[in-house]
Amino acid sequence: MEKESSKGGRAKRRRGAEAREGGALALTGASGFIGSRILGRLVESADDRPILVIDNQKPPVEHRRIRFFRVDFTEPTADATLAAILKKEGCDTFIHTSYLSNPTHDQAYAHELEAIGTMHVLHAASEAGIRKLIVAGTTMSYGALPSNPNFLTEEHPLRANSRVASLRDRVEAEQEVARFSRKNPDTIVTVLRCCWIMGPTVSGFVTTFFSRSVVPTLLGYDPLLQFIHEEDAVDAYERAVIHDFRGAYNIVGRGVLPLSTLLKLAGKPSIPILHFAAYPFAEALWMSQLSEAPGPYLDYLRYLWVADGDKARIEMGFEPKYSTKEAWMSFVGGRRLRKYQNR
């Protein structure tokens, strides 16, 4: 199923203003997948500005432009430490991707890192007078609900299940970013809400789930899913660094496919489970540390939560190179090749 490429009443595409020269770039989460790929792209770019890597781990690559600053965002004084760094280094653009790629049983740590850590970043950005802030979001924040429309626009409320700590923290973090944007109109705030990222090298709870030889599904449910290829996701961040865009943007691949079709394309059998039995069973596995995510995450394999990518296409000029099908097959091919090489 493909969505129409244009909508009536939408303005013609307009490109963002070119980002001003000068000032350092700052990046958090460089030890994670998306952060490390963004760092690699920044290093390869013609932009010669210093790159401030702010993390509690050293970056995966070394380069003459990289300056590493060890900051633990769970520490109560992290905002003051970060603000001092940003002011001293003359930071212009801040890219915040320091979010967990997998749900964790340590809910207190996750809350301190993602929700409180984001507040530290916002306080520091305000104190240092950062010109542009780019924040990693997720379309999972919309929630998977039976009342969702066919395509969720950026204006749709963030209604992810508040009983699940990992989802609640991401929604809380983005709500804080929205408040910051309203209070600091001189700062260009960009939120990139990526759907599930797929590709040959990405790793996380979603790819772990779909890497199973047999994939559990919910009997009677066959939701439409969408993916963004890992290269396209990094392209969106690079575009946001080069140009100026205000607001939230859904970053999604072209088209959608039913879960059943995706599994057939991968040659993966499924085990349909009655939903009223699947949820407590999945939660029990999670509590025993035998599954990738808590039981309520099954909502994303049950209900619709497809995001509309028109705003990013029109305002950012973002055109994904890969469709949902191509991103999926890239993931499937990468896993097959890795399995063959490990024999």
C-alpha positions in Angstrom: 0.0 0.0 0.0 1.5 3.3 -1.1 0.3 6.7 0.2 -0.3 9.5 -2.3 2.9 11.6 -2.8 1.1 14.9 -2.4 -1.8 16.4 -0.5 -4.3 19.1 -1.5 -3.8 22.4 0.2 -0.1 21.7 1.1 2.3 24.5 0.3 4.9 23.9 -2.4 8.3 22.6 -1.2 10.4 25.1 0.4 14.0 24.5 1.4 15.3 25.4 4.8 17.7 28.4 5.2 21.3 27.6 4.9 22.9 27.2 8.3 25.4 30.0 9.2 29.1 29.3 9.2 31.2 29.3 12.4 30.8 27.8 15.8 31.3 24.2 16.8 29.0 21.3 16.4 28.1 19.3 19.5 26.8 15.7 19.6 25.5 13.5 22.3 25.0 9.7 22.1 28.0 9.1 19.8 28.4 5.7 21.3 25.0 4.6 20.1 24.1 3.5 16.6 22.5 6.6 15.2 24.9 8.9 17.0 28.0 7.0 15.8 26.7 7.1 12.2 26.0 10.9 12.4 29.5 11.4 13.8 31.0 9.4 10.9 29.0 11.6 8.4 30.1 14.8 10.1 33.8 13.7 10.0 33.5 12.9 6.3 31.8 16.3 5.4 33.5 19.3 4.0 32.5 21.3 7.0 35.7 21.9 9.0 34.1 23.0 12.3 35.2 21.3 15.5 32.9 18.4 16.7 32.3 18.3 20.4 31.5 14.7 21.4 29.7 14.8 24.8 29.2 11.4 26.3 30.3 9.2 29.2 32.2 7.0 26.7 34.9 7.9 24.2 33.7 8.1 20.6 34.1 5.1 18.3 36.4 7.1 15.9 39.2 9.5 16.3 39.7 12.5 14.1 41.5 15.9 14.3 38.2 17.7 14.5 36.8 15.7 17.4 37.0 17.0 20.9 35.8 14.6 23.6 34.2 15.7 26.8 33.1 13.2 29.4 29.7 14.2 30.8 27.3 11.9 32.6 23.7 13.2 32.0 22.4 11.3 35.0 24.5 13.5 37.3 22.6 16.4 39.0 25.2 19.0 37.9 25.4 17.8 34.3 23.6 21.0 32.9 26.2 23.3 34.5 29.1 21.2 33.3 27.6 21.1 29.8 26.8 24.8 29.6 30.4 25.6 30.5 31.7 23.4 27.7 29.3 24.8 25.1 30.2 28.4 26.0 33.9 27.9 26.1 33.9 26.0 22.8 31.6 28.5 21.1 29.0 25.8 20.1 26.5 26.8 17.4 24.6 23.5 16.7 23.8 20.8 19.2 22.6 17.3 18.1 21.1 15.4 21.0 20.7 11.6 20.4 21.6 10.3 23.8 18.6 7.9 24.1 18.6 4.1 24.8 18.3 1.9 21.7 16.6 -0.8 23.8 14.1 -0.8 26.7 15.8 -1.5 30.0 14.8 -3.0 33.3 16.6 -0.2 35.1 13.8 2.3 34.9 15.4 4.8 37.2 18.5 5.0 35.1 16.6 5.3 31.9 14.4 8.1 33.3 17.5 10.0 34.5 19.2 9.6 31.2 16.4 10.3 28.8 13.9 12.6 30.5 16.1 14.3 33.1 19.1 14.2 30.8 17.2 16.0 28.1 16.2 18.7 30.6 20.0 19.1 31.4 20.6 19.5 27.7 17.9 22.1 27.4 19.0 24.1 30.4 22.6 24.1 29.0 21.5 25.1 25.5 19.5 28.0 27.0 22.4 29.1 29.2 25.0 28.9 26.3 22.7 30.6 23.8 22.8 27.7 21.3 21.6 28.8 17.8 20.3 25.4 16.7 19.2 22.3 18.6 18.4 19.0 16.8 16.8 16.2 18.9 16.2 12.6 18.2 12.5 11.6 18.4 10.6 8.5 17.4 7.2 7.9 15.8 6.6 5.3 18.6 5.8 8.3 20.7 2.4 8.6 18.9 1.4 5.3 20.3 -0.2 2.3 18.6 -3.9 2.7 19.1 -7.1 1.4 17.4 -8.3 5.0 17.1 -5.3 6.2 15.1 -5.9 7.6 11.6 -4.3 6.0 8.6 -1.4 8.4 8.6 -0.2 10.3 11.7 0.9 13.9 11.1 3.3 15.9 13.3 0.3 17.7 14.8 -1.1 14.4 16.2 -0.7 14.2 20.1 1.9 11.9 21.5 -0.2 9.2 23.1 2.3 6.3 23.7 1.3 4.0 26.6 2.2 6.0 29.7 2.3 2.8 31.8 5.5 1.8 30.0 8.4 3.6 31.5 10.6 3.6 28.3 7.8 5.1 26.2 6.7 7.6 28.9 10.3 8.9 29.1 10.5 9.6 25.4 7.2 11.4 25.4 8.2 13.4 28.4 11.5 14.3 26.8 9.9 15.6 23.7 7.3 17.6 25.6 10.2 19.3 27.4 11.8 20.1 24.0 8.5 21.6 22.8 8.3 23.8 25.9 11.9 24.9 25.4 11.1 25.8 21.8 8.2 28.0 22.8 10.2 29.8 25.5 13.3 30.2 23.3 12.0 31.4 19.9 15.5 32.6 18.9 16.7 29.0 19.0 16.0 26.8 15.9 14.7 23.5 17.4 14.3 20.5 15.1 12.9 17.2 16.2 13.4 14.2 13.9 10.9 11.5 14.6 12.2 8.4 12.9 10.1 5.3 12.5 11.8 1.9 13.0 15.2 2.0 11.5 16.3 -1.0 9.3 19.4 -1.8 7.4 22.4 -4.2 7.2 24.2 -2.9 10.3 21.6 -1.4 12.7 21.0 -3.2 15.9 18.3 -2.8 18.6 15.3 -4.5 20.1 13.3 -4.3 16.8 16.0 -6.0 14.7 16.6 -8.6 17.5 12.9 -9.4 17.5 12.7 -9.8 13.7 16.0 -11.8 13.6 14.2 -14.7 15.2 13.8 -17.8 13.1 10.1 -17.9 14.0 8.3 -14.5 14.7 5.4 -14.3 17.1 2.4 -12.4 15.8 -1.1 -11.6 17.2 -3.9 -13.8 15.9 -6.3 -11.8 13.8 -4.1 -8.7 13.5 -1.9 -7.7 10.5 -0.9 -4.1 11.0 0.8 -2.0 8.3 4.4 -1.2 9.2 6.9 1.3 7.8 10.7 1.5 8.1 13.4 4.0 7.4 16.7 2.8 6.0 19.7 3.5 8.3 21.4 5.6 5.5 18.2 7.7 5.0 17.9 8.3 8.7 21.5 9.7 8.8 20.7 11.7 5.7 17.9 13.5 7.5 20.2 14.5 10.4 22.8 15.7 8.0 20.2 17.8 6.2 19.1 19.3 9.5 22.7 20.3 10.3 23.3 21.9 6.9 19.9 23.7 6.7 17.6 25.3 9.3 14.2 23.7 10.0 11.9 24.5 12.9 9.5 22.0 14.4 9.0 18.2 14.4 9.3 16.0 11.3 8.4 12.4 10.7 11.3 10.6 9.1 9.9 7.6 7.3 10.6 5.4 4.3 8.4 5.3 1.2 5.3 3.1 1.4 4.0 0.7 4.0 3.6 -3.1 4.1 1.5 -5.5 6.2 3.4 -7.5 8.8 2.4 -10.7 7.1 3.9 -9.6 3.7 7.2 -8.6 5.4 7.6 -12.0 7.0 6.8 -13.7 3.7 9.5 -11.6 1.9 12.0 -12.7 4.6 10.9 -16.3 4.4 10.1 -16.3 8.1 7.3 -18.4 9.6 5.2 -16.9 12.3 3.4 -18.2 15.4 0.0 -16.5 15.7 -0.9 -16.1 19.4 -4.2 -14.9 20.9 -3.7 -11.4 22.1 -5.2 -11.9 25.6 -2.6 -14.7 26.1 0.3 -12.9 24.3 0.5 -9.8 26.5 0.9 -11.5 29.9 3.2 -14.1 28.4 5.4 -11.4 26.8 5.4 -9.5 30.1 6.5 -12.6 32.0 9.3 -13.1 29.6 10.4 -9.5 30.0 10.3 -9.7 33.8 12.5 -12.8 33.5 14.8 -10.9 31.1 14.1 -13.4 28.3 12.6 -10.9 25.8 13.5 -7.7 24.1 10.7 -5.4 25.4 7.8 -5.3 27.8 4.4 -6.8 26.9 2.6 -3.5 26.0 5.1 -3.2 23.1 2.9 -5.8 21.4 0.6 -2.9 20.6 3.0 -2.0 17.8 2.3 -5.4 16.2 -1.4 -5.0 16.7 -2.6 -1.5 15.9 -1.9 1.1 13.3 0.8 3.7 13.9 2.0 4.7 10.4 3.4 8.3 10.2 2.9 10.8 7.4 6.2 11.9 5.9 4.9 14.7 3.7 6.1 17.6 6.0 9.7 16.4 5.9 9.4 16.0 2.1 7.9 19.4 1.5 9.7 21.6 4.1 13.0 19.7 4.4 13.3 18.5 0.9 13.9 15.0 2.4 13.4 12.2 -0.1 14.3 8.8 1.3 16.3 6.7 -1.2 14.8 3.5 0.1 11.2 2.3 0.4 9.9 0.4 3.4 10.3 -2.8 1.4 13.9 -2.0 0.4 14.9 -1.1 4.0 13.4 -4.4 5.2 15.2 -6.4 2.5 18.4 -4.7 3.3 18.0 -5.8 6.9 17.1 -9.3 5.9 20.0 -9.6 3.4 22.5 -8.2 6.0 21.4 -10.8 8.6 21.7 -13.6 6.1 25.1 -12.6 5.0 26.3 -12.3 8.7 24.9 -15.7 9.4 26.7 -17.2 6.4 30.0 -15.5 7.4 29.8 -16.9 10.9 29.5 -20.5 9.8 
